[in-house]
C-alpha cells in the first residue's frame, strides 16, 4: 500500500480573467456558493488522517467550509511573483512584455524578482515527498490551482513547460498515490457534481 494524497482546488475568489498573481483576496459570494454546492460530495475527504491547506485566505476558507479544519502549510503557498504580485497576466504583460515572455519561455528565470517556476515545482514536490504517514494513510490538501499544477508536473516527472498545459478547476479533486520519488496520478470514476478533474489543455497560462 501507499500514501494517498488528494488535492482539492480552492474555490475561486474572483472571475477567472481577473485572477491575480499571489492573490490574497478572500472568497467572494460566488465562491462561497460554489463550496456549498459541492460540500456534500467532498465531505468524505474530511476523514483523512492528515488535512492541510495553502496559506491563502480562500484555501483556508474552503478547507474550513468543507469541515476539514486544515493545518496551514507554508510550503503550499503560491509561486512568489515578486513585483508582479497582485497583477493579472495582462497587466504584467502591459508593463513588462519582454520580461513576461522570458518568464513563460524559461522555467529557470525569475524576471519579476521572485521565484522561478522550476523552484516553485521543486518546493511543492519536496512537500509531497516529505509527508509523514504509514502505508494506506490518506491526506487531503486544499490548495491554489497553481500549486496543484506544480504538484502534478512533479508527480508525472514532466517537463516544466507542462505546467502551462494543465487546467485545474476550482473545487476539483485530484489524487496521487505512492511515496517519496514514486508518485502516481490516480484517476477514479466520474467527478462529483460541480467539480472537474485537472486535465491537459493548451491554453492561457492562468
N, C-alpha and C positions, 0 to 999 in steps of 0.2 A: 504494500500500500504506500501512499504518498500523501504529502500535504495537498490540500485543495484550497486555493485562494480565489475568491470571487470578487471581482472589481465591479462596483456599482457606480455608474457615472452620476455625478451630482446633477440635480435639477438645474435647468437654465435660469440664470438671473437676469437675462436681457435677451432681446431678439438676436438670432444668430449673426446677422450682418452688423450688429452693434457690439459684438464680442470684443473685449479689450484685453491686451496682454496683462498678465498678473492682476486680473480683475478681482477686486476685493469687495465688490458690491454684494449686499445680501440678496436672498431670494425675493423676487417681486411676487405680486399676487398670482400671476400666471404660473410661476414656479411652484408655489405652494399648492395650487390646484392640481398640477401635474403629479406632485408627490401623493396627494390624497387619492388620485385616481388609480395609482398602481400600488399603493401601500399594502393592500391585501396579498398581492402576488409576490411581493418581496419580503414580507414579514417573516417567512420561514428562515430566511438568512440570519435572523437575529439569534438563532440557536447556535451559531458558530462559536467555537471556543475562544477565538480572539477577534475583536472588532476594532477597526481603525478608520481614520479619515484624514484627508488632506486638511491643512490648517485654514483654508479659505472659509469665509462665512457661509457660503452656500453649501459646501461639502459638510460642514459641521451641522448645519440646519437640516440638510437632507437626512443625514445619519440619525439625528435625534428624532425627526419626524417619523422615521421608519422603525423606531424603537430599538435601534442598535446600541445607543449610548456609547458611541465610538471614542477611542483614545486618539488624540491628535498626533500625527507623525510628521515632523518637520521634513523628513526625507521625501515625503509625498507632496511637497509644495510644488507649485507650478515652476516652469523654467524662469530663471531670473533674466528679465528682459532689459535690465539696465535703464538707460534713459528713455527707452520706448515704453516703459511701464505706464499703463493707463491709456495707451494709444490703441486704435484699431490698426489693422494691417494697412488699410488705405491711407490713414493719417501718417503712419511711418513712411510709407512709400512717397507721399507728397513732400515730406520733409527731407528724406534721405534715400532717394531711389537707388543710388549706387550701392549704398550700404545694405539695403534690403535685398537687392539682387545677390550680393555676395553672401549674405546670411542664408538665403534659400539654396544657394548652389554648393556651399561648403559647410558640412556639419561640424567642422572644427573651428569655424570662425565665430567671433562674437563682436561684430562691429558696433553693437549697441552698448558695449561695456559691461555686459552681464555674463551669462553662462552660455557656452556653445551647446548646440543640440547634442553633440556626442557626449558631452559631460552630463547633460540632463538625462539622457538614456542610461548612462552608466550609473548615475546616482539612484535612479528608480530601480534598476536591475540589482544593484547591491542591496537595497532594502528588501527586495524579494528574496534574494539568496540568503539573507541573514534572519529570516523569520524563524522564531522558536516554535516548537511543537513536536508532537510524536506522529508517526505514521497514521494516517487516517484522520488527523485533525482537520478542522475546517476553519478558514479565516475569511473574513469579509472586510473589504476596504472601500469606503466611499471616497471617490477621488475626482478631480477635474478630468474631463475627457482627454486633455493633452497628456496628463500623467498616465492614463490608461494606454494611450497610443504609444508612449515611450516604453511602457512595460511590455506591450505586445511585440514591438521591434526587438526588444531584448530576448524575450522568450523564443521567438522564431529565429533568432540569430540572423536577422535580415539586415541588408544594407541600411544605413541610417536614412537614406532617401526614401525608404518605405514609409517612414513616418508621415510624409505628406500625402500618402495614398490610403490612409486609414481614416475611417469615419466612425466615430463613437458617438452614438446618440445619447442625449440626456436620459438618465434613469434606465439605461440598458444595463444588463448584467453579463459579464464575460468571465469565464472560469479558466484557470490554468491549474495544472496538477504537476507534482514532481517534487523537486528539491533543488538545492544549490547547483547551478550549471546543467540541470537536466529537466527543464520545464517543458510542458506540452500544452498547447492550446486545446481546450475541451469544448466540443460542440454538443449541445443537447437538443431536446425537442424544440418545438416552436416557442418563440419568446412569449412572455406574458403579455396580455393585452396592454397596449400603451407603451411598450418598450420595443427596442430594436437592437439586434446584436451589432457589434463593431464589424465592419466589412471593409474589404479593399475597394478603393474607389479613386479614380482620377478626379481631382477637383481642387477647390480652394484650400490653401494651407490651413485655414481655420475650420 
